[in-house]
Amino acid sequence: MGDLGGGLAIREKAIALVKDAVDKDKSADYPAAFKLYMSALDHFTIYLKYEKNPMMQQTVKAKFMEYLERAEELKKLIDSDAATSRANPVNSPDSALRAKPGGKNGANGKGDDDGESAKMKSQLGGAIVTEKPDVKWDDVAGLEQAKAALKEAVIMPVKFPQFFTGKRKAWSGFLLYGPPGTGKSYLAKAVATEADSTFFSISSSDLVSKWMGESEKLVNNLFTLARERAPSIIFIDEIDALCGARGEGGESEASRRIKTEILVQMQGVGASDSGRVLVLAATNTPYQLDQAVRRRFDKRIYIPLPDDAARAHMFKVHLGDTPHDLVQADFDQLGAQAEGFSGSDIDHVVKDVLYEPVRKTQEATHFKTVPQPDGTEHYVPCSPGDPAAWPCTLETLADKGYASQVHPPKITKNDFVKVLLKARPTVAKADLEVHERFTAEFGEEG
């Protein structure tokens, strides 16, 4: 009974706060009304944790949404009034806000809408990739079919618009799916680098707002901005976070609204007057994607785990220009040895390998002197059996002031073998089976 009594007391307090908020609202004291509404909403949130009656929960939630919507309207009115005051410090009494609950500021609210739209577009400006990531098509190992399809969708319509006339339309939606770490986002970086288009990189946090109704407006403004800057590409990473299957237990009203707006906007992307806008999305969980959203994507390409040749290429690319003594045959052998590894797994392996020469230098008991072309000398760790070896440690060289002359040895194939012995792939066979089943039902191989 103690919990129930506490819940009832909180509900009564919330109702009292709402009454005070409505009184302040009617008297046009909007800042005070806003604070009271927000305080009431906090109390209602706590009360709902106590209430077990489904009918009462539904009634309270309906009122909660009503008060939240009014609080959001007041927040916009307050922000608009503050902006006006800053722009015009001397205001006549007639310029004060006189909006009634549920009403608009001004004759039709258009000025506020335009200002709000400009503000949201300014927020989305940060999503525009202005500096190209410098990832070329050739940097992406394997995935030849996926690259060819993306070139067809991204490059051709911009360079050769005359090709796409009559019934031949450019692709408007492109979904990349597959296990984590297989290079979906890396492919998107290649698109951003190679495409002569405005590139928007979007995550769920860019489009989700705590204010009701604002998330849908952000989605609307994103697509409007993309059309204004066409040809453009909207890349949405982990789209399942925004467009999960409808009817799931954890889905909120806000999530449904965002999803509906994305569906409406993607439907409009294919219109003749929408400009050239391509929606490129990536997901690790394609089955969790809402089926209506899934249908909006013309192309659904599976990005699988890399094959032997692709893994060999990844080892070589990630190693880059770090001093090493490996030849192509060594990379080919490593690629075959790392079966089941994703691109991300290989990246982690190489990062570990890059530290092997540093570890050898720290643990070394002997060094040798290696003359350099400029007349200087490098001290490099070596085995005690090396003919040029002399006993010393890294700490001793540093204490004697020779720290800048110490250099780690080149990376060897054995360094890779050592790290691969303890490394494990992160993608389970069950995950692969899920993606392969989805490909058989809805997608195509990349």
Residue pairs with C-beta under 8 A, 6 or more apart in sequence:
3 50
4 50
6 50
7 47
7 49
7 50
7 51
10 43
10 46
10 47
10 50
11 43
11 44
11 47
11 51
11 60
13 43
14 40
14 41
14 43
14 44
14 47
15 40
17 36
17 37
17 39
17 40
17 43
18 36
18 37
18 40
18 67
20 36
21 33
21 36
21 37
21 40
21 67
22 33
22 101
24 30
24 32
24 33
24 36
25 33
25 70
25 74
25 101
26 100
26 101
28 96
28 97
28 98
30 74
30 77
30 78
30 81
30 97
31 78
33 74
34 71
34 74
34 75
34 78
37 67
37 68
37 70
37 71
37 74
38 71
40 67
41 64
41 67
41 68
41 71
44 60
44 63
44 64
44 67
45 64
47 60
48 57
48 60
48 61
48 64
51 57
51 60
65 212
65 253
68 212
69 212
69 213
70 101
70 102
72 211
72 212
72 213
72 214
73 99
73 101
73 102
75 211
76 112
76 116
77 97
77 99
77 105
80 97
80 105
80 112
80 115
81 96
81 97
83 115
84 91
84 95
85 91
88 95
97 105
99 105
104 112
105 111
105 112
106 112
116 217
117 217
117 221
117 224
120 214
120 217
120 218
120 221
121 221
121 224
121 225
123 218
124 200
124 206
124 218
124 221
124 222
124 225
127 200
127 201
127 202
127 206
127 222
128 198
128 199
128 200
128 229
129 192
129 199
129 200
129 201
132 192
132 193
133 189
133 190
133 192
133 193
134 193
135 186
135 189
135 190
135 192
135 193
136 190
136 193
136 194
137 147
137 151
137 190
137 194
139 186
139 190
139 317
140 147
140 183
140 186
140 187
140 190
141 183
141 306
141 309
141 310
141 311
141 313
141 314
141 317
141 343
142 306
142 307
142 309
142 310
142 313
143 183
143 187
143 303
143 310
143 446
145 301
145 444
145 445
145 446
146 176
146 187
146 301
146 303
146 446
147 187
147 190
149 174
149 299
149 301
149 446
150 174
150 187
150 190
150 191
150 280
151 194
152 171
153 170
153 171
153 174
153 278
153 299
154 191
154 194
154 195
154 197
154 233
154 278
155 194
155 195
155 196
156 163
156 164
156 170
157 163
157 164
157 170
157 231
157 276
158 195
158 196
158 197
158 231
158 276
159 196
161 276
164 170
169 270
170 276
170 278
171 278
171 298
171 299
172 266
172 269
172 270
172 277
172 278
172 279
172 298
173 266
173 269
173 278
173 279
173 281
173 296
173 297
173 298
173 299
174 278
174 279
174 280
174 281
174 297
174 298
174 299
174 301
175 239
175 281
175 282
175 283
175 286
175 289
175 294
175 297
175 299
175 300
175 301
175 443
176 184
176 187
176 188
176 280
176 281
176 282
176 283
176 301
176 303
176 446
177 184
177 282
177 283
177 284
177 286
177 300
177 301
177 302
177 303
177 435
177 438
177 443
178 184
178 284
178 302
178 303
178 304
178 305
178 435
178 446
179 284
179 304
179 305
179 342
179 427
179 431
179 432
179 435
180 284
180 342
180 344
180 426
180 427
181 342
181 343
181 344
181 345
181 347
181 426
181 427
182 303
182 304
182 305
182 306
182 342
182 343
182 344
182 427
183 303
183 306
183 343
184 282
184 303
185 237
185 282
186 343
187 303
188 201
188 235
188 237
188 280
188 282
191 199
191 233
191 235
191 280
192 199
192 201
192 233
192 235
195 231
195 233
196 231
197 230
197 231
197 232
197 233
197 276
197 278
198 226
198 229
198 230
198 231
198 232
198 233
199 232
199 233
199 235
200 222
200 225
200 226
200 232
200 233
200 234
200 235
201 235
201 237
202 222
202 234
202 235
202 236
202 237
203 236
203 237
203 238
203 241
204 238
204 241
204 242
206 218
207 215
207 218
207 219
207 222
207 242
207 258
208 215
208 242
208 254
208 258
209 215
209 218
212 254
213 257
215 254
215 257
215 258
215 261
216 257
216 258
216 260
216 261
219 258
219 261
219 262
219 265
220 261
220 265
222 234
222 265
223 234
223 265
223 268
223 269
223 277
226 232
226 234
226 275
226 277
227 274
227 275
227 277
228 275
230 274
230 275
230 276
230 277
231 275
231 276
231 277
231 278
232 275
232 276
232 277
232 278
233 277
233 278
233 279
233 280
234 277
234 278
234 279
234 280
235 280
235 281
235 282
236 242
236 279
236 280
236 281
236 282
237 281
237 282
238 282
238 283
238 284
239 281
239 282
239 283
239 289
239 293
240 283
240 284
240 285
240 286
240 288
240 289
242 255
242 258
242 259
242 262
243 259
243 262
243 289
243 290
243 293
244 251
244 255
244 259
244 288
244 289
244 290
245 288
245 289
245 290
245 291
246 256
246 259
246 290
246 292
259 290
259 293
262 293
263 292
263 293
263 296
266 279
266 293
266 296
267 296
268 274
269 277
269 278
269 279
279 296
279 297
281 297
283 289
286 294
286 300
286 435
286 438
286 442
286 443
287 434
287 438
294 300
294 442
299 444
300 442
300 443
300 444
301 443
301 444
301 445
301 446
302 435
302 436
302 438
302 439
302 443
302 444
302 445
302 446
303 446
304 432
304 435
304 445
304 446
305 340
305 341
305 342
305 427
305 432
306 314
306 341
306 342
306 343
306 346
308 332
308 335
308 336
308 339
309 332
309 335
310 335
311 334
311 335
311 336
311 338
311 341
311 346
312 331
312 332
312 334
312 335
312 336
313 331
313 335
314 335
314 343
314 346
314 347
315 331
315 334
315 335
315 338
315 346
315 349
315 350
315 416
316 331
318 346
318 347
318 350
318 351
319 326
319 350
319 353
319 354
319 411
322 354
322 411
323 410
323 411
324 410
324 411
324 412
325 410
325 411
325 412
325 413
326 411
326 412
326 413
326 416
330 413
330 416
333 413
334 413
334 416
334 420
337 417
337 420
338 345
338 346
338 349
338 420
340 425
340 427
341 349
341 423
341 425
342 425
342 426
342 427
344 426
345 423
345 425
345 426
345 427
348 423
349 416
349 419
349 420
349 423
352 419
352 423
353 411
353 415
353 416
353 419
354 411
356 411
356 415
356 418
356 419
357 408
357 409
357 410
357 411
357 415
358 408
360 381
360 408
360 409
361 381
361 394
361 406
361 408
361 409
362 394
364 381
364 382
364 393
364 394
365 384
365 391
365 392
365 393
366 381
366 382
366 383
366 384
366 386
366 389
366 390
366 391
366 392
367 379
367 380
367 381
367 382
367 389
367 390
367 392
367 397
367 406
368 379
368 380
368 382
368 386
368 388
368 389
368 390
369 377
369 378
369 379
369 388
369 390
370 377
370 378
370 379
370 380
370 407
371 377
372 378
376 405
377 405
378 405
378 406
378 407
379 392
379 397
379 402
379 405
379 406
379 407
380 406
380 407
380 408
380 409
381 394
381 408
381 409
382 388
382 389
382 409
383 389
384 391
394 406
397 403
397 405
397 406
398 406
439 445
